Amino acid sequence: MKVIIDINGEGTAKGAGEYFIGDTLTLQAIPEESVEFGYWLIADNETLKPEDRLKVSDNPYTIQVTPQITAKGNMKVEAYFYMSMREYLKAQIDYELKNTSYISVAQKWGFRLSDDSRETSEMKKDLAYADLLLIVCTAPSTIQGKTKKAGNWSITDTSKTISINDKKRLEQRAKDLYAKWGLNLDVGTDVEITRLRW
C-alpha cells in the first residue's frame, strides 16, 4: 500500500511511502512557525470525496497496517495546518501587546483566539484588528524593549517610539476599518474601547 500525503496550509508531514501488512504507519505533522496543526483527513483510496474521509487530530498518528487496510488500495492523507486568530492578529500588529488585549477583542467580536483565521469572518478580523490599533494609540509613546535571558547572556529588544503622526495614522486606519463595515467609530466618545487595556 502506498501512502500519499498532501499539505493544506504551511507545514510539512512525515509518513509518506510504501507500507506492507504488519508495518507501523506513523503520520507526523510539523507546522511552520506561527502555524498550528489542525487535523489529518484520511481516505482509504484516492477517489473518496472529502466528506467521506476520516478526520483525526492526533499528532503523531500511528496505526498498524492490516490486510483490511491494504485491501482498500492506496491511502491518501491530507495534513491541515492553520494560523490561529491569536497569531493572525499578532502578525497584523507590529507592536507588543499584553495578552489581555487579544482576549478583550476576541470576547468583544465573538471568536476564540485558537480559532482558525481562515474560518473567521473578514468582518471580525478587521474589527478586532481595528480595536488593537486603537489600543496601540492609547499606549505610552515609548514602549521599552523586552529583555530575554538565557544562561550567562541577555538581549534587550530595541525600544519603540510611536509618534503623534503614527498614532493619528493608526487611529484613522481603525476608523476606516469600522466604516468599511458600516460602523461609526468616534474615538473621543466611544467608552467601550476604554475597557480594552493595553
Beta strands, then each sheet from edge to edge (+ up, - down):
strand 1: 2-8
strand 2: 11-14
strand 3: 17-18
strand 4: 24-31
strand 5: 36-43
strand 6: 54-56
strand 7: 61-64
strand 8: 75-82
strand 9: 142-143
strand 10: 147-150
strand 11: 153-156
strand 12: 160-161
sheet 1: 3+ 1- 8- 5+ 6-
sheet 2: 2+ 4- 7+
sheet 3: 9+ 12-
sheet 4: 10+ 11-
end
